[in-house]
């Protein structure tokens, strides 16, 4: 059999990636919807009631995946921003800009659902816990990235300035992750580690399914947004005018 090699570097051109992203969006969106419905069913109906926290613990099926995604997206944003800085890649910088609003949304949801969880368990909506505070800093980093980029008229200069901020801010991600180990905090430690999981199997499966659902949602949303950014930046080109005319 003859092997088929795909030249992925060809998709570094916005024109080609625009078409590829358009094909991938429905698949990721559909997967996110199906997995979210399955995950909510597992988490809200099949998972047993927690012996200590009662029904309040079920917020983890949204809180934990959004907290994971808030950190993963920031690392991805910083990665693409770094690639854009090093290789002067337009598409990489566009990807970083496309990821920022989704990352900010995930961070906000993580903080909000954490507050809903904290009230019945800690007796307070908010405490200046190390993990909560560093997660709040992450939200400010996302907002700072978007605000700095929007404040500079020249797109290439804006990409470089915001990219540097993203790279500097990435140091906050390990602080969030290891904060419960480095400091004495109210926030509980990780329930899933390399050694295993400290929760019942239905809870674990439901949370992992919801995590996959949020992965699909975030990828679909980022791809939709990067297509819009491409059209905005490439509007002077023939292919972008054709694409806008076809919409």
TABELZI-V963073 format. One record per backbone hydrogen bond with DSSP energy under -1.0 kcal/mol. CO is the residue of the C=O (numbers start at 1). NH is the residue of the N-H. If there is no record, write none. Layout:
BEGIN
co,nh
CO,NH
CO,NH
END
This chain:
BEGIN
co,nh
6,8
7,10
8,11
9,12
10,13
13,17
14,18
15,19
16,20
17,21
18,22
19,23
20,24
21,25
24,28
25,29
26,30
27,31
28,32
29,33
30,34
31,35
32,36
33,37
34,38
35,39
36,40
37,41
38,42
39,43
40,44
41,45
41,46
42,47
50,54
53,56
54,50
55,58
56,59
57,60
58,61
59,62
59,63
60,64
62,66
63,67
64,68
65,69
66,70
67,71
68,72
69,73
70,74
71,75
72,76
73,77
74,78
75,79
76,80
77,81
78,82
79,83
80,84
81,85
82,86
83,87
89,93
90,94
91,95
92,96
93,97
94,98
95,99
96,100
99,103
100,104
101,105
102,106
103,107
104,108
105,109
106,110
107,111
108,112
109,113
110,114
111,115
112,116
113,117
114,118
115,119
117,121
118,122
118,123
127,129
129,133
130,134
131,135
132,136
133,137
134,138
135,139
136,140
137,141
138,142
139,143
140,144
141,145
142,146
143,147
144,148
145,149
146,150
147,151
154,158
155,159
156,160
157,161
158,162
159,163
160,164
161,165
162,166
163,167
164,168
165,169
168,171
169,172
170,173
172,176
173,177
174,178
178,181
178,182
179,183
191,198
196,193
200,204
201,205
202,206
203,207
204,208
205,209
206,210
207,211
208,212
209,213
210,214
211,215
212,216
213,217
214,218
215,219
216,220
217,221
218,222
219,223
220,224
221,225
222,226
223,227
224,228
225,229
226,230
227,231
228,232
229,233
230,234
234,237
237,241
238,242
239,243
240,244
241,245
242,246
END
